[in-house]
């Protein structure tokens, strides 16, 4: 590609342009975070968010030394723990750091685009990235996507810098540029290190070594010795980070696990009788695994080994569990080759389609509750997907940025297709597509000026638009509204607002009864309905409507009879209603269920408390939170019993641990008020009561009772 030096832009204007892009991206993200943190979505960590936060919490309290082998990629939890060690564990500041990281990604990709196209094109791409809707949302969640996106952006920037030389260049011009300075060995070492870090974020990131190795062979026309030296340096730096994970896994379980042991299960999720191309586990109840909370690191709480032990009688090691699920996936593919091919085709279409397929969070909910996320067209995957495909198709295939980006995109596609497609996995196509899109704009402009090339350019545009804008079957509007309403209700429940939560849950149940959702026999649909019914029961119980709560718990248990939380809640509800035989029957079932051990301890703890066996109850609740540190009801019961027994130091320690585990702030404040009122620290008790929102207290009978008890204790002449 002919090139010329742009000395003036490089030396004077371009850094200011990059600064403006960084400011745009950061200001927009900070404005979004302000709205987000004021919404019910904030401080409500879900599924993978909670797992990563708990993992980081454990690392902070154990000098960054874990216990379990890595089921999930370790990079983000360790980075999160480091960030929290430096700035504290408040959610807002942590998300500000991620906003800065996301804004730096915009700068790196814009500069990469500038190196292979023109300044104004790079600015257009950079502005679109700064206001890319999914990026803004993911930068505001406790997920590893923001960090992985930054590493991918840094890699692409280094690749583009390597193929264009140190000077900033652009396509076309009156004279040829001087030969690009060949990349140094240190550059290849940095590329290998970045890829090693990326592999520790998600195992398939190791495939990003393919473009680097290609570059080692091609950039600067190296001799055979130079090429092999580059390959050796990049592989050595890459291998350092792989060896670190391998060594830790060997230490933890004495098995050869280079990165993580989730390969087999993720393969099964994408290849099972119920698979549809997205995330469909196809087995078990709502819960497939559980790790002791004394060691919640490694992401092992979701590794399915407890399911295999209790449901299939298999007591497997981490590596054995991965091999087991890989064998199940292979068995499905061999027995159903046509279905496997159909699934692969569906995943390929989903990977390139304009529609975002959520796994954890819906863009619509965040738009609804936190306001606009970004640009309506240029801030969507459709923009980057269409332009990126045009660039990948039209740019010359000779050694250069076009070839590197094709290899990058190909590696990501290869890394996703065997598994499943969701928005946060497809998101990692965007860095390469953004730079390829800049090249696509440049190529379209040049071809528009050449009459003989216009037809090919138009055909490429049409084919790219067809692939990206192809209409996948859309979710029924009722299902979307049901999901948004249900999710919002869960957020309010997390904030100890059962009054607002119950309103959302009732609306979701109305939608369910008026549509096909209520009769859908699909496994995932049944589990989702059961979860809704259980959460509605929890809200009703908090509001004191125990008879109604019991009926909805029974419905939840019928809908998902393998979910231990439902069975434990049903046992407790039966015991509270005096139906002792039925309560005992439910408790007998508990220990055989996944996650049933801590739930059994909680149920037995409540029974001991009702029988006024305080010491036994304290012991049982202590064992329950040792088995599941996110069981906030058990934490609260433990603290209240310790207060009743006058164990002030123990109660204060338990409250601190509950707060670190993520116990909602209203519950923490109410228990603090009770503790300090009874222990004689009136000033701290009053501060806790003053910090309690009247709406939080009025909407939750337990919190209202705790606050009233604290006020009565403060009003008494002589606190104990």
C-alpha positions as CSV (number, residue, x, y, z in Angstrom):
1,X,0.0,0.0,0.0
2,X,1.5,3.4,-0.9
3,X,2.1,5.5,2.1
4,X,3.5,9.0,3.1
5,X,4.7,10.4,6.4
6,X,2.2,12.8,8.1
7,X,4.8,14.6,10.1
8,X,2.7,17.6,11.0
9,X,-0.3,15.6,12.2
10,X,1.9,13.2,14.0
11,X,4.0,15.9,15.7
12,X,1.4,18.4,16.6
13,X,-2.3,17.7,15.9
14,X,-2.8,14.0,16.4
15,X,-1.9,13.8,20.1
16,X,-4.5,16.5,20.8
17,X,-7.1,14.6,18.7
18,X,-6.4,11.5,20.8
19,X,-6.7,13.5,24.0
20,X,-10.1,14.8,22.8
21,X,-11.2,11.2,22.1
22,X,-10.1,10.1,25.5
23,X,-12.0,13.0,27.1
24,X,-15.1,12.2,25.1
25,X,-15.1,8.5,26.1
26,X,-14.3,9.2,29.7
27,X,-16.8,12.0,30.2
28,X,-19.6,10.0,28.6
29,X,-18.7,6.9,30.8
30,X,-18.6,9.0,34.0
31,X,-21.9,10.6,33.1
32,X,-23.4,7.2,32.6
33,X,-21.9,5.9,35.8
34,X,-23.5,8.8,37.7
35,X,-26.9,7.7,36.4
36,X,-26.2,4.0,36.9
37,X,-25.1,4.4,40.5
38,X,-28.3,6.3,41.3
39,X,-30.4,3.5,39.8
40,X,-31.6,0.2,41.3
41,X,-29.2,-1.6,39.1
42,X,-26.1,-0.5,41.1
43,X,-24.8,-2.6,44.0
44,X,-26.7,-5.6,42.7
45,X,-24.0,-8.0,41.5
46,X,-25.3,-11.0,39.5
47,X,-23.9,-14.4,38.7
48,X,-20.4,-13.9,37.3
49,X,-20.1,-10.4,38.8
50,X,-20.7,-11.8,42.3
51,X,-18.3,-14.6,41.6
52,X,-15.5,-12.3,40.5
53,X,-16.2,-9.9,43.4
54,X,-16.1,-12.7,46.0
55,X,-13.0,-14.1,44.5
56,X,-11.3,-10.7,44.7
57,X,-12.6,-10.3,48.3
58,X,-11.0,-13.6,49.3
59,X,-7.7,-12.7,47.7
60,X,-7.7,-9.4,49.6
61,X,-8.2,-11.2,52.9
62,X,-5.6,-13.9,52.2
63,X,-2.6,-11.9,50.9
64,X,-3.5,-12.7,47.2
65,X,-3.1,-16.4,47.8
66,X,-6.0,-18.6,46.7
67,X,-7.0,-22.2,47.4
68,X,-8.8,-23.6,44.3
69,X,-7.6,-24.4,40.8
70,X,-8.8,-22.0,38.1
71,X,-12.2,-22.9,36.7
72,X,-12.5,-19.3,35.4
73,X,-9.8,-17.1,34.0
74,X,-7.9,-15.5,37.0
75,X,-6.7,-12.3,35.5
76,X,-9.7,-10.1,36.2
77,X,-10.3,-11.2,39.8
78,X,-6.6,-10.6,40.6
79,X,-6.7,-7.2,38.9
80,X,-9.9,-6.4,40.7
81,X,-8.3,-7.3,44.0
82,X,-5.3,-5.1,43.2
83,X,-7.6,-2.1,42.3
84,X,-9.6,-2.6,45.5
85,X,-6.4,-2.8,47.6
86,X,-5.3,0.6,46.2
87,X,-8.6,2.5,46.2
88,X,-11.0,0.6,48.5
89,X,-14.0,-1.6,47.8
90,X,-16.6,0.9,47.1
91,X,-18.3,0.0,43.7
92,X,-18.2,3.6,42.3
93,X,-14.4,4.2,42.4
94,X,-13.8,0.7,41.0
95,X,-16.0,1.4,38.0
96,X,-14.3,4.7,37.5
97,X,-11.0,2.9,37.0
98,X,-12.8,0.6,34.5
99,X,-14.1,3.7,32.7
100,X,-10.5,5.0,32.4
101,X,-9.4,1.6,31.0
102,X,-12.3,1.6,28.5
103,X,-11.4,5.1,27.4
104,X,-7.7,4.1,26.9
105,X,-9.0,1.3,24.6
106,X,-10.7,3.9,22.5
107,X,-7.4,5.8,22.1
108,X,-5.4,2.7,21.2
109,X,-7.8,1.7,18.5
110,X,-8.2,5.2,17.1
111,X,-4.4,5.5,16.9
112,X,-4.2,2.0,15.3
113,X,-6.7,3.1,12.7
114,X,-4.8,6.3,12.1
115,X,-1.6,4.3,11.4
116,X,-3.3,2.4,8.5
117,X,-5.8,5.0,7.2
118,X,-6.4,8.7,7.5
119,X,-6.8,11.0,10.5
120,X,-10.5,11.9,9.9
121,X,-11.5,8.3,9.4
122,X,-9.7,7.3,12.6
123,X,-11.5,10.1,14.4
124,X,-14.9,8.8,13.2
125,X,-14.1,5.3,14.3
126,X,-12.8,6.6,17.7
127,X,-15.9,8.7,18.3
128,X,-18.1,5.6,17.5
129,X,-16.0,3.5,19.9
130,X,-16.2,6.2,22.6
131,X,-20.1,6.0,22.4
132,X,-20.4,2.3,21.7
133,X,-23.4,1.2,23.7
134,X,-22.3,-2.3,24.8
135,X,-18.8,-1.0,25.7
136,X,-20.3,1.6,28.0
137,X,-22.5,-0.9,29.7
138,X,-19.7,-3.5,30.1
139,X,-17.2,-1.0,31.4
140,X,-19.8,-0.3,34.2
141,X,-20.1,-4.0,35.3
142,X,-17.9,-6.1,37.5
143,X,-16.9,-8.4,34.6
144,X,-13.6,-9.0,32.9
145,X,-14.7,-7.8,29.5
146,X,-13.4,-4.2,30.0
147,X,-9.9,-5.4,30.8
148,X,-9.8,-8.1,28.1
149,X,-11.0,-5.5,25.5
150,X,-8.1,-3.2,26.6
151,X,-5.5,-6.0,26.2
152,X,-6.9,-6.8,22.7
153,X,-6.8,-3.1,21.8
154,X,-3.2,-2.9,22.9
155,X,-2.3,-5.9,20.9
156,X,-3.9,-4.5,17.7
157,X,-2.2,-1.2,18.3
158,X,1.2,-3.0,18.5
159,X,0.5,-5.1,15.4
160,X,-0.5,-2.0,13.4
161,X,2.6,-0.1,14.7
162,X,4.8,-3.0,13.7
163,X,3.5,-3.2,10.1
164,X,3.6,0.6,9.5
165,X,6.8,1.4,11.4
166,X,7.2,3.9,14.2
167,X,6.0,6.9,12.2
168,X,2.3,7.5,11.7
169,X,1.3,6.8,8.1
170,X,-1.8,6.9,5.9
171,X,-2.9,5.2,2.8
172,X,-2.1,6.8,-0.6
173,X,0.0,9.8,-1.4
174,X,2.3,11.5,-3.9
175,X,5.5,9.6,-2.8
176,X,6.3,6.4,-1.1
177,X,7.2,6.3,2.6
178,X,10.6,5.1,3.7
179,X,10.7,1.5,4.7
180,X,9.1,0.8,8.0
181,X,11.6,0.1,10.9
182,X,11.3,-3.6,11.6
183,X,9.8,-4.5,15.0
184,X,12.3,-5.2,17.7
185,X,12.6,-8.4,19.7
186,X,11.3,-6.4,22.7
187,X,8.2,-5.6,20.8
188,X,7.6,-9.3,20.1
189,X,8.2,-10.0,23.8
190,X,5.5,-7.5,24.7
191,X,3.1,-9.0,22.2
192,X,3.6,-12.4,23.7
193,X,3.2,-11.1,27.3
194,X,-0.1,-9.3,26.3
195,X,-1.4,-12.5,24.8
196,X,-0.4,-14.5,27.9
197,X,-2.4,-12.0,30.0
198,X,-5.3,-12.3,27.6
199,X,-5.2,-16.1,27.8
200,X,-5.5,-15.7,31.6
201,X,-8.6,-13.6,31.1
202,X,-10.2,-16.2,28.9
203,X,-8.5,-19.4,27.7
204,X,-9.4,-18.8,24.0
205,X,-7.3,-15.6,24.2
206,X,-4.3,-17.8,23.6
207,X,-5.4,-18.0,19.9
208,X,-4.2,-14.3,19.6
209,X,-0.7,-15.8,19.3
210,X,-1.5,-16.7,15.7
211,X,-1.3,-13.1,14.3
212,X,1.8,-12.5,16.4
213,X,3.6,-15.6,15.1
214,X,2.6,-14.7,11.5
215,X,4.0,-11.2,12.1
216,X,7.2,-12.6,13.3
217,X,7.6,-14.5,10.1
218,X,6.6,-11.6,7.8
219,X,7.3,-8.2,9.2
220,X,10.3,-6.4,7.7
221,X,11.2,-9.4,5.5
222,X,13.3,-11.1,8.2
223,X,15.9,-13.7,7.7
224,X,15.1,-17.2,8.9
225,X,17.2,-16.7,12.0
226,X,15.5,-13.4,12.8
227,X,12.1,-14.9,12.3
228,X,12.9,-17.8,14.7
229,X,14.4,-15.5,17.2
230,X,11.2,-13.4,17.2
231,X,9.0,-16.5,17.5
232,X,11.2,-17.7,20.4
233,X,10.9,-14.4,22.2
234,X,7.2,-14.0,21.8
235,X,6.5,-17.7,22.8
236,X,8.8,-17.3,25.9
237,X,7.0,-14.2,27.2
238,X,3.7,-15.8,26.4
239,X,4.7,-19.0,28.2
240,X,5.7,-17.2,31.4
241,X,2.0,-16.3,32.1
242,X,0.8,-19.8,31.0
243,X,3.3,-21.4,33.3
244,X,2.2,-19.3,36.2
245,X,-1.4,-20.6,35.9
246,X,-0.2,-24.1,35.2
247,X,2.0,-24.1,38.3
248,X,-0.8,-22.8,40.5
249,X,-3.2,-25.4,39.2
250,X,-0.7,-28.1,39.8
251,X,-0.2,-26.8,43.3
252,X,-3.9,-26.7,44.0
253,X,-5.0,-30.0,42.6
254,X,-1.9,-31.8,41.2
255,X,-3.3,-32.0,37.7
256,X,-2.0,-30.7,34.4
257,X,-4.3,-27.7,33.7
258,X,-2.5,-25.0,31.6
259,X,-5.1,-22.3,32.2
260,X,-8.6,-23.3,33.3
261,X,-10.7,-26.4,33.5
262,X,-13.9,-25.0,32.1
263,X,-13.2,-26.2,28.5
264,X,-15.3,-29.3,28.7
265,X,-18.4,-27.8,30.3
266,X,-18.4,-24.8,28.0
267,X,-18.1,-27.2,25.1
268,X,-21.1,-29.2,26.4
269,X,-23.1,-26.0,26.8
270,X,-22.7,-25.3,23.0
271,X,-23.3,-29.0,22.0
272,X,-26.1,-30.7,23.9
273,X,-29.6,-31.9,23.1
274,X,-31.1,-28.6,24.2
275,X,-28.4,-26.3,22.7
276,X,-29.6,-23.4,20.5
277,X,-26.3,-21.6,19.9
278,X,-26.5,-19.4,22.9
279,X,-26.0,-20.3,26.6
280,X,-28.2,-23.4,27.4
281,X,-26.7,-25.7,30.0
282,X,-29.0,-28.6,29.2
283,X,-28.6,-30.3,32.6
284,X,-29.3,-29.8,36.3
285,X,-31.4,-27.3,38.2
286,X,-30.8,-23.6,38.5
287,X,-27.5,-24.4,40.3
288,X,-24.9,-26.7,39.0
289,X,-22.1,-26.3,41.4
290,X,-20.9,-24.9,44.7
291,X,-17.6,-24.3,46.3
292,X,-17.0,-23.8,50.0
293,X,-17.1,-20.1,50.8
294,X,-14.0,-20.4,52.9
295,X,-12.4,-20.7,49.5
296,X,-14.6,-19.0,46.9
297,X,-11.6,-18.3,44.6
298,X,-11.0,-19.9,41.2
299,X,-14.7,-19.5,40.1
300,X,-15.1,-23.0,41.4
301,X,-18.6,-22.4,42.6
302,X,-19.8,-23.0,39.1
303,X,-17.6,-25.9,38.1
304,X,-20.5,-28.6,38.2
305,X,-18.5,-31.1,40.2
306,X,-21.1,-31.1,43.0
307,X,-23.8,-31.7,40.4
308,X,-21.8,-34.6,39.0
309,X,-21.3,-36.1,42.5
310,X,-24.9,-35.7,43.7
311,X,-26.8,-36.3,40.5
312,X,-24.6,-38.7,38.6
313,X,-22.6,-40.4,41.3
314,X,-19.2,-39.2,39.9
315,X,-16.6,-37.9,42.3
316,X,-14.2,-36.2,39.8
317,X,-11.2,-34.0,40.0
318,X,-11.2,-30.7,38.2
319,X,-9.4,-32.0,35.1
320,X,-11.6,-35.2,35.1
321,X,-14.8,-33.1,35.2
322,X,-13.6,-31.1,32.1
323,X,-12.8,-34.4,30.3
324,X,-16.2,-35.8,31.3
325,X,-18.2,-32.9,29.8
326,X,-15.9,-32.8,26.7
327,X,-16.8,-36.5,26.2
328,X,-20.5,-35.8,26.6
329,X,-20.2,-33.0,24.0
330,X,-18.3,-35.2,21.6
331,X,-20.9,-38.0,22.1
332,X,-23.7,-35.6,21.1
333,X,-21.8,-34.4,18.0
334,X,-21.0,-37.9,16.8
335,X,-24.6,-39.1,17.4
336,X,-26.1,-36.0,15.8
337,X,-23.7,-34.8,13.1
338,X,-26.4,-32.9,11.1
339,X,-27.6,-31.1,14.2
340,X,-24.1,-30.2,15.2
341,X,-23.5,-28.7,11.7
342,X,-26.8,-26.8,12.0
343,X,-25.7,-25.5,15.5
344,X,-22.4,-24.3,14.1
345,X,-24.1,-22.5,11.3
346,X,-26.5,-20.9,13.7
347,X,-23.6,-19.7,15.9
348,X,-21.8,-18.3,12.9
349,X,-24.9,-16.2,12.0
350,X,-25.4,-15.1,15.6
351,X,-21.8,-14.1,15.8
352,X,-22.2,-11.6,13.0
353,X,-25.8,-10.5,13.5
354,X,-26.8,-7.0,14.5
355,X,-28.9,-8.4,17.3
356,X,-27.2,-8.6,20.7
357,X,-27.9,-11.9,22.5
358,X,-27.6,-11.4,26.2
359,X,-26.2,-13.9,28.7
360,X,-26.2,-11.9,32.0
361,X,-27.6,-8.4,31.3
362,X,-29.9,-6.8,28.8
363,X,-29.0,-3.5,27.2
364,X,-32.7,-2.5,27.3
365,X,-32.8,-2.7,31.1
366,X,-29.8,-0.4,31.4
367,X,-31.2,2.0,28.9
368,X,-34.5,2.0,30.8
369,X,-33.0,2.6,34.3
370,X,-29.8,4.5,33.6
371,X,-30.5,6.4,30.5
372,X,-28.8,6.4,27.1
373,X,-25.7,4.2,26.7
374,X,-24.4,5.6,23.4
375,X,-25.1,6.4,19.8
376,X,-28.2,4.8,18.2
377,X,-26.5,3.5,15.0
378,X,-22.8,4.3,15.0
379,X,-22.7,3.0,18.6
380,X,-23.9,-0.5,17.7
381,X,-22.4,-3.8,16.5
382,X,-24.1,-3.3,13.1
383,X,-21.9,-0.3,12.4
384,X,-18.7,-2.0,13.2
385,X,-19.8,-5.4,11.8
386,X,-20.7,-4.0,8.3
387,X,-17.7,-1.7,8.0
388,X,-15.4,-4.3,9.4
389,X,-16.5,-7.0,6.9
390,X,-16.0,-4.5,4.1
391,X,-12.5,-3.7,5.2
392,X,-11.6,-7.4,5.7
393,X,-12.9,-8.1,2.1
394,X,-11.5,-5.1,0.2
395,X,-8.1,-4.5,1.8
396,X,-5.2,-6.1,-0.1
397,X,-4.1,-9.5,1.3
398,X,-0.4,-8.7,1.0
399,X,1.5,-8.6,4.4
400,X,0.2,-5.7,6.4
401,X,-2.6,-4.7,8.7
402,X,-5.3,-6.3,6.6
403,X,-3.8,-9.8,6.9
404,X,-3.2,-9.3,10.6
405,X,-6.8,-8.3,11.2
406,X,-8.1,-11.2,9.2
407,X,-6.1,-13.6,11.3
408,X,-7.3,-11.9,14.5
409,X,-11.0,-12.1,13.5
410,X,-10.5,-15.7,12.3
411,X,-8.9,-16.7,15.6
412,X,-11.8,-15.2,17.6
413,X,-14.4,-16.9,15.4
414,X,-12.6,-20.2,15.9
415,X,-12.4,-19.6,19.6
416,X,-16.2,-19.0,19.9
417,X,-17.8,-21.4,17.5
418,X,-17.2,-24.7,19.4
419,X,-18.9,-23.2,22.4
420,X,-21.8,-20.6,22.4
421,X,-22.5,-17.1,21.3
422,X,-23.5,-14.3,23.7
423,X,-23.0,-10.5,23.5
424,X,-20.0,-10.3,25.9
425,X,-18.1,-13.0,23.9
426,X,-19.0,-11.5,20.5
427,X,-17.9,-8.1,21.9
428,X,-14.2,-9.1,21.4
429,X,-14.6,-9.0,17.7
430,X,-15.1,-5.3,17.9
431,X,-11.4,-4.1,18.3
432,X,-10.3,-5.8,15.1
433,X,-13.5,-4.8,13.3
434,X,-13.1,-1.2,14.3
435,X,-9.7,-0.9,12.7
436,X,-10.8,-3.0,9.7
437,X,-13.8,-0.7,9.4
438,X,-11.5,2.3,9.1
439,X,-9.6,0.5,6.3
440,X,-13.0,-0.3,4.8
441,X,-14.1,3.3,4.7
442,X,-10.7,4.2,3.1
443,X,-11.0,1.4,0.5
444,X,-14.6,2.5,-0.4
445,X,-13.5,6.1,-1.0
446,X,-10.6,5.0,-3.2
447,X,-12.7,2.5,-5.2
448,X,-15.5,5.1,-5.7
449,X,-12.9,7.2,-7.6
450,X,-12.0,4.2,-9.8
451,X,-15.0,3.4,-12.0
452,X,-13.9,-0.2,-12.6
453,X,-13.9,-1.0,-8.9
454,X,-17.3,0.5,-8.0
455,X,-19.3,-2.6,-8.8
456,X,-17.1,-4.9,-6.6
457,X,-17.3,-2.4,-3.8
458,X,-21.1,-2.2,-4.0
459,X,-21.4,-6.0,-4.0
460,X,-19.1,-6.2,-0.9
461,X,-21.2,-3.6,0.9
462,X,-24.4,-5.4,0.0
463,X,-23.1,-8.8,1.2
464,X,-21.8,-7.4,4.4
465,X,-25.0,-5.6,5.2
466,X,-27.0,-8.7,4.4
467,X,-25.0,-10.9,6.8
468,X,-25.1,-8.4,9.7
469,X,-28.7,-7.2,9.2
470,X,-30.2,-10.6,8.5
471,X,-33.3,-10.8,10.8
472,X,-32.9,-13.5,13.4
473,X,-36.1,-14.7,15.0
474,X,-36.9,-12.0,17.5
475,X,-38.0,-12.6,21.1
476,X,-41.7,-12.0,21.6
477,X,-42.3,-8.6,23.1
478,X,-44.0,-10.3,26.0
479,X,-40.9,-12.3,26.8
480,X,-38.7,-9.2,26.7
481,X,-41.1,-7.3,29.0
482,X,-41.3,-10.3,31.3
483,X,-37.5,-10.5,31.5
484,X,-37.0,-6.8,32.1
485,X,-39.7,-6.6,34.8
486,X,-38.5,-9.8,36.6
487,X,-34.9,-8.5,36.5
488,X,-35.8,-5.1,37.9
489,X,-37.8,-6.8,40.7
490,X,-34.7,-8.8,41.6
491,X,-32.6,-5.6,41.8
492,X,-35.1,-4.0,44.2
493,X,-35.0,-7.2,46.3
494,X,-31.2,-6.9,46.4
495,X,-31.7,-3.4,47.8
496,X,-34.1,-4.6,50.6
497,X,-37.1,-3.0,49.0
498,X,-39.6,-5.9,48.9
499,X,-42.5,-3.5,48.4
500,X,-41.1,-2.3,45.1
501,X,-39.8,-5.8,44.2
502,X,-43.2,-7.4,44.7
503,X,-44.8,-4.8,42.4
504,X,-42.4,-5.8,39.6
505,X,-42.8,-9.5,40.3
506,X,-46.7,-9.3,40.2
507,X,-46.5,-7.5,36.9
508,X,-44.2,-10.2,35.5
509,X,-46.6,-12.9,36.7
510,X,-49.5,-11.1,35.0
511,X,-47.5,-11.1,31.7
512,X,-46.7,-14.8,32.3
513,X,-50.4,-15.6,32.7
514,X,-51.5,-13.7,29.7
515,X,-48.9,-15.1,27.3
516,X,-47.3,-18.4,26.3
517,X,-44.6,-17.9,28.9
518,X,-46.7,-19.6,31.5
519,X,-47.1,-22.8,29.6
520,X,-43.7,-23.0,28.0
521,X,-42.3,-26.5,28.8
522,X,-38.7,-25.7,27.9
523,X,-36.3,-26.6,30.7
524,X,-34.8,-23.0,30.9
525,X,-38.3,-21.5,30.8
526,X,-39.5,-23.7,33.7
527,X,-36.4,-22.7,35.8
528,X,-36.9,-19.0,35.0
529,X,-40.6,-19.2,36.1
530,X,-39.6,-21.0,39.3
531,X,-37.0,-18.3,40.1
532,X,-39.6,-15.6,39.6
533,X,-42.1,-17.4,41.9
534,X,-39.4,-17.9,44.6
535,X,-38.3,-14.3,44.5
536,X,-41.9,-13.1,44.7
537,X,-42.4,-15.4,47.7
538,X,-39.2,-13.9,49.3
539,X,-40.7,-10.4,48.8
540,X,-44.0,-11.4,50.3
541,X,-42.3,-13.0,53.3
542,X,-40.4,-9.8,54.0
543,X,-43.7,-7.9,53.9
544,X,-45.2,-10.3,56.4
545,X,-47.5,-12.1,54.0
546,X,-46.4,-15.6,55.0
547,X,-49.5,-17.5,53.8
548,X,-49.2,-16.1,50.3
549,X,-45.4,-16.6,50.4
550,X,-45.9,-20.3,51.2
551,X,-48.1,-20.8,48.1
552,X,-45.5,-19.2,45.8
553,X,-42.6,-21.2,47.4
554,X,-44.6,-24.4,46.7
555,X,-45.0,-23.3,43.0
556,X,-41.3,-22.6,42.8
557,X,-40.4,-26.0,44.2
558,X,-42.7,-27.8,41.8
559,X,-41.2,-25.9,38.9
560,X,-37.6,-26.6,39.8
561,X,-37.5,-29.5,42.3
562,X,-33.7,-29.7,42.2
563,X,-33.0,-26.2,43.5
564,X,-31.9,-26.4,47.1
565,X,-32.9,-22.8,48.0
566,X,-36.5,-23.5,47.2
567,X,-36.6,-26.8,49.2
568,X,-35.0,-25.2,52.2
569,X,-37.4,-22.2,52.1
570,X,-40.3,-24.6,51.8
571,X,-39.0,-26.6,54.8
572,X,-38.8,-23.4,56.9
573,X,-42.2,-22.2,55.7
574,X,-43.8,-25.6,56.7
575,X,-42.1,-25.5,60.1
576,X,-43.3,-21.9,60.7
577,X,-46.8,-23.0,59.8
578,X,-46.7,-26.0,62.2
579,X,-46.5,-28.6,59.4
580,X,-43.6,-30.5,61.1
581,X,-43.8,-33.7,59.1
582,X,-43.7,-31.9,55.8
583,X,-40.8,-29.7,57.0
584,X,-38.8,-32.8,58.0
585,X,-39.5,-34.4,54.6
586,X,-38.1,-31.4,52.8
587,X,-35.0,-31.3,55.0
588,X,-34.4,-35.0,54.2
589,X,-34.3,-34.1,50.5
590,X,-31.9,-31.1,51.0
591,X,-28.6,-32.8,51.5
592,X,-29.0,-34.8,48.2
593,X,-29.4,-31.6,46.2
594,X,-26.7,-29.4,44.6
595,X,-26.0,-26.6,47.1
596,X,-28.0,-28.5,49.7
597,X,-25.4,-28.7,52.5
598,X,-25.4,-25.0,53.5
599,X,-29.2,-24.8,53.0
600,X,-29.6,-27.7,55.4
601,X,-27.5,-26.0,58.0
602,X,-29.6,-22.8,57.7
603,X,-32.8,-24.7,58.0
604,X,-31.6,-26.6,61.1
605,X,-30.3,-23.3,62.5
606,X,-33.7,-21.7,62.2
607,X,-35.3,-24.8,63.9
608,X,-32.8,-24.5,66.7
609,X,-33.5,-20.8,67.1
610,X,-37.3,-21.5,67.3
611,X,-36.6,-24.1,70.0
612,X,-34.4,-21.5,71.8
613,X,-31.3,-23.6,71.5
614,X,-29.1,-20.5,71.0
615,X,-25.7,-22.1,71.2
616,X,-26.8,-24.8,68.6
617,X,-28.3,-22.2,66.4
618,X,-25.2,-20.0,66.5
619,X,-23.0,-23.0,65.6
620,X,-25.3,-24.0,62.7
621,X,-25.4,-20.5,61.2
622,X,-21.7,-20.2,61.6
623,X,-21.2,-23.4,59.7
624,X,-23.7,-22.2,57.0
625,X,-21.8,-19.0,56.3
626,X,-18.6,-21.0,56.2
627,X,-20.2,-23.1,53.5
628,X,-21.8,-20.2,51.6
629,X,-20.6,-16.7,52.4
630,X,-23.3,-15.0,50.3
631,X,-26.1,-16.4,52.4
632,X,-27.0,-13.0,53.9
633,X,-30.0,-14.4,55.8
634,X,-27.7,-16.7,57.7
635,X,-25.2,-13.9,58.4
636,X,-28.1,-11.8,59.9
637,X,-29.3,-14.7,62.0
638,X,-25.8,-15.4,63.3
639,X,-25.3,-11.7,64.2
640,X,-28.6,-11.5,66.0
641,X,-27.9,-14.6,68.1
642,X,-24.5,-13.3,69.0
643,X,-26.1,-10.0,70.1
644,X,-28.6,-11.9,72.2
645,X,-25.8,-13.9,73.8
646,X,-23.8,-10.7,74.5
647,X,-20.9,-11.6,72.2
648,X,-20.2,-8.1,71.0
649,X,-16.8,-8.7,69.5
650,X,-18.0,-11.8,67.7
651,X,-21.1,-10.0,66.4
652,X,-19.0,-7.0,65.2
653,X,-16.6,-9.4,63.4
654,X,-19.5,-11.3,61.8
655,X,-20.9,-8.0,60.6
656,X,-17.6,-7.0,59.0
657,X,-17.3,-10.3,57.2
658,X,-21.0,-10.1,56.0
659,X,-20.3,-6.6,54.6
660,X,-17.2,-7.8,52.9
661,X,-19.2,-10.7,51.4
662,X,-21.7,-8.2,49.9
663,X,-24.6,-8.0,52.5
664,X,-27.0,-5.2,51.4
665,X,-26.3,-1.9,53.1
666,X,-29.7,-1.5,54.7
667,X,-29.4,-4.9,56.4
668,X,-25.9,-4.0,57.6
669,X,-27.0,-0.7,59.1
670,X,-30.0,-2.2,60.9
671,X,-27.8,-4.9,62.5
672,X,-25.1,-2.3,63.4
673,X,-27.7,-0.2,65.1
674,X,-28.9,-3.2,67.1
675,X,-25.4,-4.3,68.0
676,X,-24.2,-0.9,69.2
677,X,-27.4,0.0,71.0
678,X,-27.1,-3.2,73.0
679,X,-23.3,-3.0,73.6
680,X,-23.6,0.6,74.9
681,X,-22.1,2.6,72.0
682,X,-25.1,4.9,71.6
683,X,-23.3,7.3,69.2
684,X,-22.5,4.6,66.6
685,X,-26.0,3.2,67.0
686,X,-27.6,6.5,66.3
687,X,-25.3,7.1,63.2
688,X,-26.4,3.7,61.8
689,X,-30.1,4.6,62.4
690,X,-29.7,8.0,60.8
691,X,-28.1,6.4,57.8
692,X,-31.0,4.0,57.4
693,X,-33.5,5.2,54.7
694,X,-37.1,5.4,56.1
695,X,-38.2,3.7,52.9
696,X,-35.9,0.8,53.5
697,X,-37.1,0.3,57.0
698,X,-40.8,0.8,56.2
699,X,-40.7,-1.8,53.4
700,X,-39.0,-4.6,55.2
701,X,-40.6,-6.0,58.5
702,X,-37.3,-7.5,59.6
703,X,-35.4,-4.3,59.2
704,X,-38.2,-2.3,60.8
705,X,-38.1,-4.7,63.8
706,X,-34.4,-4.4,64.2
707,X,-34.5,-0.6,64.0
708,X,-37.4,-0.4,66.5
709,X,-35.4,-2.8,68.9
710,X,-32.3,-0.5,68.6
711,X,-34.4,2.6,69.4
712,X,-36.0,1.0,72.4
713,X,-32.6,-0.1,73.7
714,X,-31.3,3.4,73.3
715,X,-34.3,4.8,75.1
716,X,-33.8,2.5,78.1
717,X,-31.8,4.0,81.0
718,X,-29.0,1.4,81.2
719,X,-28.0,-0.5,78.1
720,X,-26.5,-3.9,78.8
